[in-house]
């Protein structure tokens, strides 16, 4: 899906039927504003995209992933601008993916191109989380996504081996990665009798990664309590953790998980 961000290259405008006389007319009457040589914006462009183009590149990397609606962990607030193969005027600090620099065909990079760039700007853990989101949101397999990304590095290939397209949220992905890094066998989105799908399972321990948006409505609140009762009757253990627990209190979560696992209370009987 192509997102209309209100910023176009001259080639894009030409494909849309805006020839040179019309382009000059639009610039004169103010319906299009020149951002830099060969690039124009409507009167209401996306401000981040317009700024990236003014700087001599296009909006890419982490900023493009966020613009496409994907969940990005905190800590990546600066504007990420990708320089094209012709963007020599762009100052240091621009983003670039593996392989040769790509041309700037649009003011906003596609998700696969942005994901490749982000492998160099994000931590390995955060990148896997975002890749999970891409796979799940777009319904892609790892091999299909790799094909759409084009050139991929050995680092990207290795990180994709840790991805799971079944993950339903960023906090779930983070919890899975950290539990596996600690040596636990983690099952993602298993189906539990009389309970339904749960986020993660470690033996008999069911771990649900709750968000305020999806778990505070009356219906979801009631459903969560029913599921917990059924899990208890079925001799499962349920641990509910929040966004803040995963992002800012993970050490305390691991203390609680180990309090259960070190006494073998999570073992399947």
C-alpha positions in Angstrom: 0.0 0.0 0.0 1.4 3.4 -1.0 0.9 6.2 1.6 0.1 9.7 0.3 2.4 12.0 2.2 2.0 15.1 0.1 5.6 15.1 -1.2 6.5 14.1 -4.8 9.5 13.9 -7.0 9.3 15.4 -10.5 9.1 11.9 -12.0 6.2 11.0 -9.7 4.3 14.1 -10.8 5.0 13.4 -14.4 3.5 9.9 -13.9 0.5 11.5 -12.3 0.0 13.6 -15.4 1.6 16.9 -14.3 3.8 18.0 -17.1 6.4 20.8 -16.9 4.1 23.7 -17.9 1.5 22.5 -15.3 4.3 22.1 -12.7 5.5 25.6 -13.2 1.9 26.9 -13.0 1.3 25.0 -9.7 4.5 26.5 -8.2 3.4 30.0 -9.2 -0.1 29.7 -7.8 1.2 28.1 -4.6 -0.5 24.7 -4.9 2.9 23.1 -5.0 6.0 24.2 -3.1 9.6 23.4 -4.2 11.5 21.7 -1.3 14.7 21.1 -3.3 15.7 20.5 -6.8 13.3 18.0 -8.3 11.1 17.6 -5.3 7.7 19.3 -4.5 5.2 19.4 -1.7 1.5 20.1 -1.5 0.2 22.8 0.9 -0.3 20.2 3.6 2.6 17.7 3.4 3.6 15.3 6.2 6.0 17.5 8.1 8.6 14.7 8.8 8.6 13.6 5.2 9.0 17.2 4.0 11.9 17.9 6.4 13.7 14.7 5.2 13.4 15.8 1.6 14.6 19.4 2.5 17.7 17.8 4.1 18.5 16.1 0.8 17.2 12.6 1.3 13.9 10.8 2.0 12.3 9.6 5.2 13.6 6.2 5.9 14.9 3.7 8.5 13.1 3.9 11.9 11.2 7.0 11.1 9.6 5.4 8.0 8.7 2.3 9.9 6.9 4.4 12.5 5.2 6.4 9.8 3.9 3.2 8.3 2.2 2.5 11.6 4.5 -0.2 13.0 5.3 -0.3 16.7 8.9 0.9 17.4 10.4 0.6 20.9 11.2 3.9 22.6 14.6 5.6 22.2 14.6 6.4 18.4 13.2 9.9 18.4 15.5 11.6 15.9 14.5 12.0 12.3 16.0 9.2 10.2 16.9 10.3 6.7 18.1 8.0 4.0 20.4 9.4 1.4 19.9 8.1 -2.2 22.8 7.2 -4.4 22.6 10.8 -5.7 22.3 12.4 -2.3 25.9 13.6 -2.0 24.8 16.9 -0.5 23.2 15.2 2.5 25.4 15.7 5.6 26.8 13.0 7.8 24.4 11.1 10.0 22.1 9.8 7.2 20.9 6.2 7.2 21.8 3.6 4.7 20.9 -0.1 4.3 23.2 -3.0 3.2 24.5 -3.1 -0.3 24.8 -0.2 -2.8 22.7 3.0 -2.0 19.3 2.8 -3.5 17.8 5.6 -5.7 15.1 7.8 -4.0 12.0 6.8 -5.9 9.6 8.2 -3.3 9.7 10.6 -0.4 8.8 7.8 2.1 10.7 4.5 1.9 8.8 1.3 1.7 8.7 -1.0 4.8 11.2 -3.5 3.4 13.7 -0.8 2.5 13.3 1.0 5.8 13.7 -2.3 7.7 17.1 -2.9 6.0 18.3 0.6 7.0 17.0 0.1 10.6 19.3 -2.9 11.1 22.2 -0.4 11.4 20.4 2.1 13.6 18.5 -0.2 16.1 19.8 -2.6 18.7 19.5 -6.3 17.6 16.7 -7.0 20.1 14.7 -4.0 19.0 15.2 -4.8 15.3 13.8 -8.3 15.8 10.8 -6.9 17.6 10.0 -4.5 14.7 10.7 -7.3 12.1 8.1 -9.5 14.0 5.7 -6.6 13.6 6.3 -6.4 9.9 5.9 -10.1 9.4 2.7 -10.2 11.4 1.1 -7.0 10.1 1.9 -7.7 6.4 1.3 -11.4 6.6 4.7 -12.2 5.2 7.0 -15.2 5.6 10.7 -14.5 6.4 11.8 -15.7 2.9 9.2 -13.4 1.3 10.3 -10.4 3.3 13.9 -11.1 2.5 13.0 -11.2 -1.2 11.3 -7.8 -0.9 14.2 -6.3 1.0 16.7 -7.1 -1.8 20.2 -7.1 -0.5 20.5 -8.4 3.0 23.5 -8.7 5.2 24.7 -11.7 7.2 23.6 -9.9 10.4 20.1 -9.4 9.0 19.9 -13.1 8.1 21.0 -14.2 11.5 18.5 -11.8 13.3 15.7 -13.0 11.1 16.4 -16.5 12.5 15.1 -15.2 15.8 11.9 -13.7 14.4 8.4 -15.1 14.9 5.5 -13.9 12.7 3.0 -15.2 15.2 3.9 -12.6 17.8 1.0 -10.3 18.4 2.7 -7.3 20.0 6.0 -5.6 20.6 6.0 -6.4 24.3 5.3 -10.0 23.6 8.3 -10.2 21.2 10.6 -8.6 23.8 9.4 -11.0 26.5 10.0 -14.0 24.2 13.5 -12.9 23.2 14.5 -12.2 26.8 13.1 -15.4 28.1 14.8 -17.5 25.4 18.1 -15.6 26.0 17.8 -16.7 29.6 17.5 -20.3 28.5 13.8 -20.9 28.7 11.8 -22.9 26.1 9.1 -20.5 25.1 6.0 -21.4 23.0 4.4 -18.5 21.1 0.6 -18.1 20.9 -0.2 -21.6 22.0 -3.9 -22.7 22.3 -4.9 -23.8 25.8 -8.0 -25.9 26.4 -10.9 -23.8 27.9 -8.7 -20.7 27.8 -7.9 -20.0 24.1 -4.8 -18.4 22.6 -2.3 -17.0 25.1 0.8 -14.9 24.4 3.6 -17.1 25.7 3.9 -20.4 27.5 6.9 -21.7 29.6 5.9 -25.2 30.7 2.6 -24.7 32.7 3.3 -21.0 33.1 1.2 -18.8 30.9 2.5 -15.3 30.4 0.1 -12.7 29.1 1.5 -9.3 27.9 -1.3 -6.9 28.7 -1.7 -3.4 27.2 -3.9 -0.7 28.7 -5.6 -0.2 25.3 -6.7 -3.8 24.9 -7.3 -5.0 28.4 -9.3 -2.2 30.2 -12.5 -2.3 28.3 -15.4 -4.0 30.3 -15.7 -6.9 27.9 -11.9 -7.6 27.8 -11.7 -7.2 31.5 -14.4 -9.8 32.1 -12.9 -12.1 29.4 -9.5 -12.0 31.0 -10.9 -13.0 34.4 -12.8 -15.9 32.9 -9.7 -17.1 31.1 -7.7 -16.9 34.3 -10.3 -18.9 36.2 -10.4 -21.6 33.5 -6.6 -21.7 33.4 -6.4 -22.2 37.2 -9.0 -25.0 37.0 -6.9 -26.6 34.3 -3.9 -26.5 36.6 -2.1 -23.7 34.6 -0.3 -20.8 36.2 -1.0 -17.3 34.7 1.3 -14.4 35.0 0.1 -11.0 33.6 2.8 -8.4 32.8 2.3 -4.9 31.4 4.1 -2.6 28.9 5.9 -0.9 31.8 6.9 -4.3 33.2 8.5 -5.3 30.0 10.1 -2.0 29.0 11.2 -0.7 32.4 10.9 -3.5 35.0 12.1 -6.6 33.3 14.6 -7.6 36.1 11.7 -7.8 38.5 9.7 -9.9 36.1 12.6 -12.4 35.7 12.9 -12.6 39.5 9.3 -13.7 39.6 9.6 -16.1 36.7 12.6 -17.8 38.3 10.8 -18.0 41.7 8.3 -20.3 39.8 10.7 -22.2 37.6 13.5 -22.8 40.1 11.0 -24.8 42.3 9.7 -26.7 39.2 6.2 -25.4 39.7 6.0 -24.8 35.9 6.8 -28.4 35.0 4.2 -30.3 33.0 3.0 -33.2 35.0 
